[in-house]
Amino acid sequence: MVKVKVEAIGRRIIVLRETPEEVTEGGLIIPREAQRKVEEAVVVTVGEDCKFIKEGDRILIPWGEGTPITIGGQEALVLEEESVQVRFSTK
């Protein structure tokens, strides 16, 4: 198997979603797609022109935003830096 390095270009970022699926009291699983709200994600790589976001940042993004890709078996999203609504800080 050939290993491929994935890099964001320009003002794009690549993130892994962290919004879990919800389970109702009756045990029904509500998929992320049905929740239709903002999603939490962690940034795995940033393009060279990104000004405000860096690798490792935890962010909020609008539901349904971005282009889905698969990295090492995990679903990731490619987004424009401007799509980020919130960046969490530990300071």
C-alpha positions as a printed Julia matrix, in Angstrom:
91×3 Matrix{Float64}:
   0.0    0.0    0.0
   1.28   3.47  -0.88
   1.18   6.1    1.87
  -0.08   9.47   0.7
   0.52  12.73   2.54
  -2.56  14.98   2.61
  -1.99  18.74   2.7
  -4.43  21.62   2.65
  -3.75  24.32   0.05
  -4.17  28.09   0.35
  -6.73  29.13   2.99
  -8.19  25.63   3.32
  -8.1   23.41   6.39
  -8.7   19.69   6.9
 -10.62  18.64  10.0
 -11.89  15.5   11.7
 -15.45  15.75  13.01
 -15.96  15.25  16.71
 -19.74  15.71  17.03
 -21.0   12.37  18.34
 -24.21  10.73  17.25
 -26.94  11.18  19.84
 -29.0    8.38  21.38
 -32.59   9.01  22.54
 -34.01   7.66  25.82
 -35.6    4.86  23.8
 -32.23   3.86  22.36
 -32.7    5.32  18.87
 -29.48   6.64  17.34
 -29.79  10.08  15.73
 -27.04  10.4   13.1
 -24.99  13.62  12.86
 -26.63  14.41   9.54
 -30.1   14.5   11.13
 -29.07  16.85  13.96
 -28.53  19.81  11.61
 -26.54  22.06  13.89
 -22.94  23.09  14.26
 -20.3   20.39  14.55
 -17.19  20.26  16.66
 -13.99  19.29  14.86
 -10.23  19.17  15.33
  -7.9   20.66  12.7
  -5.41  18.13  11.29
  -3.72  20.31   8.66
  -3.87  23.91   7.41
  -2.93  25.58   4.15
   0.02  27.93   3.92
  -2.21  31.04   3.71
  -4.3   30.39   6.86
  -4.03  33.27   9.31
  -6.16  32.36  12.31
  -6.41  28.57  12.47
  -3.56  26.14  13.19
  -3.12  22.37  13.49
  -4.64  20.95  16.65
  -7.23  23.74  17.11
 -10.68  22.63  18.23
 -13.34  24.47  16.23
 -17.07  24.73  15.49
 -18.22  24.52  11.88
 -21.68  24.72  10.31
 -23.4   21.4    9.71
 -23.03  20.24   6.11
 -20.08  22.53   5.38
 -17.02  21.27   3.5
 -15.99  18.53   1.11
 -15.85  15.04   2.65
 -12.67  12.98   2.17
 -11.27   9.83   3.79
  -7.87   9.85   5.5
  -6.6    6.56   6.9
 -10.13   5.19   7.15
 -11.46   8.27   8.97
 -13.98  10.69   7.52
 -12.52  14.19   7.27
 -13.67  17.5    5.76
 -11.89  20.08   3.63
 -13.09  23.59   4.5
 -12.25  27.2    3.81
 -10.78  28.92   6.88
 -13.66  31.43   6.71
 -16.16  28.61   7.45
 -14.93  28.31  11.03
 -17.41  29.87  13.45
 -15.58  29.36  16.75
 -12.08  28.39  17.83
 -11.73  27.02  21.36
  -8.81  28.21  23.45
  -7.37  26.79  26.66
  -5.77  30.08  27.73
